[in-house]
């Protein structure tokens, strides 16, 4: 199976998952809305304060880079959060489960799910 055939097969499988569980679309939409709101809430006050006025593009102070890095970090955090939720729901669907029932079971056993997620984020083994 060539690269194009594998790509087409993955596309069809992804589309089948999306058509079977349309609520998965919620995650990319919320990711985009959250990223836009984060950018607006972060940059609008900075532009209103005049911080970016009169900057020489060849001589930018390090404080501006620090501010932009903080925004970049927060934006990546939001996007990765929603992408992980999307992948989790898709994996539940691929393994034969329903994402709605899986979310309900996660609410019934929150400590088990939280421990495995926190351990994974901390670099420990989730097992």
C-alpha positions as CSV (number, residue, x, y, z in Angstrom):
1,X,0.0,0.0,0.0
2,X,1.5,3.3,-1.1
3,X,1.5,6.6,0.7
4,X,-1.4,8.0,-1.3
5,X,-3.5,4.9,-0.6
6,X,-2.8,5.0,3.1
7,X,-3.6,8.7,3.2
8,X,-6.9,8.1,1.4
9,X,-7.7,5.2,3.7
10,X,-7.0,7.3,6.8
11,X,-9.1,10.2,5.4
12,X,-12.1,7.8,4.8
13,X,-11.8,6.4,8.3
14,X,-11.6,9.8,9.8
15,X,-14.7,10.9,7.8
16,X,-16.6,7.8,8.9
17,X,-15.8,8.6,12.6
18,X,-16.9,12.1,12.1
19,X,-20.1,11.1,10.4
20,X,-20.8,8.5,13.1
21,X,-20.2,10.9,16.0
22,X,-20.8,14.5,14.8
23,X,-20.2,16.0,18.2
24,X,-16.5,15.5,17.8
25,X,-16.6,18.6,15.6
26,X,-17.1,20.5,18.8
27,X,-13.4,20.2,19.7
28,X,-11.8,21.9,16.7
29,X,-14.5,24.6,16.7
30,X,-13.9,25.3,20.4
31,X,-10.2,25.3,19.8
32,X,-10.5,27.9,17.2
33,X,-12.9,30.1,19.2
34,X,-10.6,29.8,22.3
35,X,-7.5,30.7,20.3
36,X,-9.2,33.7,18.8
37,X,-10.5,34.9,22.2
38,X,-7.1,34.3,23.8
39,X,-5.4,36.4,21.1
40,X,-8.0,39.1,21.4
41,X,-7.9,39.2,25.1
42,X,-4.1,39.2,25.1
43,X,-3.2,41.6,22.2
44,X,-6.0,44.1,22.4
45,X,-4.9,45.6,25.8
46,X,-1.3,45.6,24.5
47,X,-2.2,47.5,21.4
48,X,-4.4,49.9,23.4
49,X,-1.5,50.6,25.9
50,X,0.7,51.6,23.0
51,X,3.3,49.0,23.7
52,X,3.8,48.1,20.1
53,X,3.8,51.6,18.7
54,X,7.1,52.9,17.3
55,X,8.9,49.6,17.5
56,X,11.9,49.3,15.2
57,X,11.7,45.8,13.6
58,X,15.4,45.5,13.7
59,X,15.8,46.4,17.3
60,X,13.1,44.8,19.3
61,X,13.5,44.7,23.1
62,X,13.6,41.3,24.9
63,X,10.5,42.2,26.8
64,X,8.4,42.1,23.6
65,X,9.8,38.6,22.9
66,X,8.9,37.5,26.4
67,X,5.3,38.8,26.0
68,X,5.0,37.0,22.7
69,X,6.4,33.8,24.1
70,X,3.8,33.8,26.9
71,X,1.1,34.2,24.4
72,X,2.5,31.5,22.2
73,X,2.7,29.1,25.3
74,X,-0.9,29.8,26.3
75,X,-2.1,29.5,22.8
76,X,-0.4,26.1,22.4
77,X,-1.8,25.0,25.7
78,X,-5.3,25.7,24.6
79,X,-4.9,24.1,21.2
80,X,-3.2,21.0,22.6
81,X,-5.9,20.6,25.2
82,X,-8.7,20.5,22.6
83,X,-6.6,18.2,20.3
84,X,-6.1,15.7,23.1
85,X,-9.8,15.7,23.8
86,X,-10.5,15.1,20.0
87,X,-8.0,12.3,19.9
88,X,-9.4,10.7,23.0
89,X,-13.0,10.8,21.6
90,X,-11.8,9.4,18.3
91,X,-9.9,6.6,20.0
92,X,-13.0,5.7,22.0
93,X,-14.9,5.6,18.8
94,X,-12.3,3.5,17.0
95,X,-12.2,1.0,19.9
96,X,-15.9,0.5,19.5
97,X,-17.2,2.7,22.3
98,X,-19.4,5.7,22.2
99,X,-17.8,9.0,23.3
100,X,-21.0,10.0,25.2
101,X,-20.9,6.9,27.4
102,X,-17.2,7.2,27.8
103,X,-17.5,10.7,29.1
104,X,-20.1,9.6,31.6
105,X,-17.9,6.9,32.9
106,X,-15.0,9.4,33.2
107,X,-17.3,11.5,35.4
108,X,-18.2,8.5,37.5
109,X,-14.5,7.6,38.1
110,X,-12.7,11.0,38.0
111,X,-9.8,10.1,40.2
112,X,-8.7,7.3,37.9
113,X,-8.8,9.5,34.8
114,X,-7.2,12.4,36.6
115,X,-4.3,10.4,38.0
116,X,-3.4,8.9,34.7
117,X,-3.6,12.3,32.9
118,X,-1.5,14.0,35.5
119,X,1.0,11.3,35.6
120,X,1.3,11.3,31.8
121,X,1.7,15.1,31.8
122,X,4.4,15.0,34.5
123,X,6.5,12.6,32.5
124,X,5.6,9.5,34.5
125,X,4.2,6.3,33.1
126,X,0.4,6.5,33.0
127,X,0.1,2.9,34.2
